């Protein structure tokens, strides 16, 4: 059940709504204000709680928590409060650990999740996302195999060596498919699986199914 809103690099809604005259950031708006936006075919933006009411423990949920990439804008966003609320809702709906994970390119968000896990004796797994920009290289294997449940990397950066390094440390490997690098097809999905990838993120779930 994908529920996705990709804004600009720092959460600019202008990425979706070209009529906006000034830059509007999603984190500066209340849910009441966001409900006035038409996200396509008269759909409104659901909350995470809306999703959990329908899907908790019925499907696997990969909840990606985002933060602004621009340093100045990032200072305006309380990422600790964001992950606290995500953690609190997962607890409220008693989502079993095998049915949910939290992922992020912003690793300080995931480190805060680990702190919350220790504080509340929970086990909400973290997936560390990498390669937001093409120029971003993976760190040393000792780094990317040391935290969380595993990693989710760009299909541009996938090698058998990365998969083997993660599996040797008991970590899983996911791939998000870079549409500028590869055309999604059954053949490409098979290639990923043959390389030992544990999961991949697709823009075409109907094709994967």
N, C-alpha and C positions, 0 to 999 in steps of 0.2 A: 504494500500500500504506500506508494511514494507520495509524500507531501513536500513539495520543493518550492522554495522561492530563492532564486539566485539574483541578488542585486549586483551593484558594482563591487569593486574590491573592498570598499569600506561600508557597504550596506546602502548605497544610494538607490533610491527607488526610481530615479530618473532612468535607470537601466531598463525598466519596464514601461514607465509612463512618460512618454515623450512630451506630453502636454505641460508637464511641470516646468514652470519658468525658473524656479530657483532649486538648488540642490536640497533634496529632502532625504534624511536618513531614517531608515526603518526603526532604529532604536530610540529615536526622538519622539515617536508617535505612540499613543495609547492604542489598545486593541479596538476601542470604540472608534477612534479615528481611522484605523486601518480597515475597519469593516465598511467604510464608505468607498473603498477602492474596488473596482471590478477586476478580478484576477482572471477573467476569461469566462464567457458564457454565463455571466451573472453570478459566478462563484465568489464567495468571500473567503478570506484567509482563516483557516481553522487554527485553534490553539493546540498546543501539545496535549492539553487535557482532553480536548475534543477527540483527538486521535486515540488516546489511551482508553477512553470510555468505549470505543468501538473495537480496538485491536489488541488490548493488553492480553498477553498470553494466548493469543489466537494466531498471530503471525510473528515472525522475527522482526524486531525493530532496530534499525541502525540510525541512531539519533545524532546527526552532525551539529555540533555547536560552533557557531561562527563568531568572529570578532573583526572589527575594522583592521585592515592591513596598514592604513596610513597611521603613523605614530601619533600625530596630533589628534586625529579623530578617535584613536584607540583610548586616549586619556579620558574621553567623554563617556566611555562605555564601561559599565561595571560588570566585567566578565565573571567575577567571583559570585555576584548575585545571580547571574544567568545560570551558571552551573549548579548553584545551590537550589534554584527552583526546579531545574531538570531532575536533579537527584531527589528532591522532595516529592515530585510527582511520581517518579518510578517507585519510590517507597510507598506512597499513598495507594497506588493501584497494585501493589504487591506483584510487580512484574518479576518473574523468576529470572535468575541470572542467565540461564541458557536461552532466554527469549529476547534479550536486549543487549546492546552495547552502545557506548557513546564514542564518537570519533570527532577529531578536530585537527586542523592544520596548526592550531594555536596550542602548543604543548603545555603552556602554563595553565590553560583551562583543564587539561587532563591531569596535571599534577594536583590541581585543586580538587578534582574528583577523587584522586587517590587519598588525599587528606580527609575528605568526607567519608570515604569508605572506612578508614581507620577509626574515625570519630564515632560513627554510627554502627560499626561492625556489619557493614554491607559488602556485597561483592558485585559491583556494577563494573563490567569490564570496559577497558579503554582500548581503542584502536588509534594508533598514531598515524595521521596523514602526512605525506611528504610530497614535494615537487609541485607546490602551488604554481610557481613560475618555471618555465622551461629551463632556465639557468640554474635552478636549485638542484644541487646534487645531493645524493644520499650521503649521510655521515658514515663514519666507520661502522662496520658490522657490530662492534662491541657496543655502540650507542643504540642502533636501531633494533637490536635484539635484547635490550636490557629492560624494557618497560612494557607494561600493559599486556594485552592478549596477543598483540601483533601489530602489523603495519598495513597501510593501504597506500600504494604508490602509483605514480603515473605509468601507463603502459609503455611510455618511452624509456623508462628506467629499468624495466623488468629484465632480469637475467636469471639463468639457472643458479648462478652463484648466490644471488640474493635469496632465492627460495631455499637453497640448501643451508645457508647460514641461519635463516630464521627457524627452519624445521629442526636443525641441530640443537637449538635452544628451546624447543617446544613452543615456538611462536607461529602464528598463522600469517599467511600472506594474502592480501587482497590487492586488486588492481582497479583503478578507475581509468576508464578508456578515454584517451585523449583523441577527440574526433579529428584533430589536425594531423594526427600521426597514423591512425588506422581507421579503416572503414569497418564498421561492425558487421559481422557475418557469422554464420555457423562455423565456417572454417577458422575464423579468428578466435572464436570462443573455444574451439577444440584445441587450438594451439596453446591458449592460456592454460587449459586444464592439463594438457600433455606436459607442460612445464612445471606442473605441481602446484599451481595457484589454488588456494582454498576457496576463494570467492572473487567475484568481480562486479563492478557497478556499471550498469548499462543505461543508455538513454532509450533503449528499446526493450523493455521487459517482456512485451508480447512476443518478440522475436526469440528471446532467450527461452521463454516457456515452450 
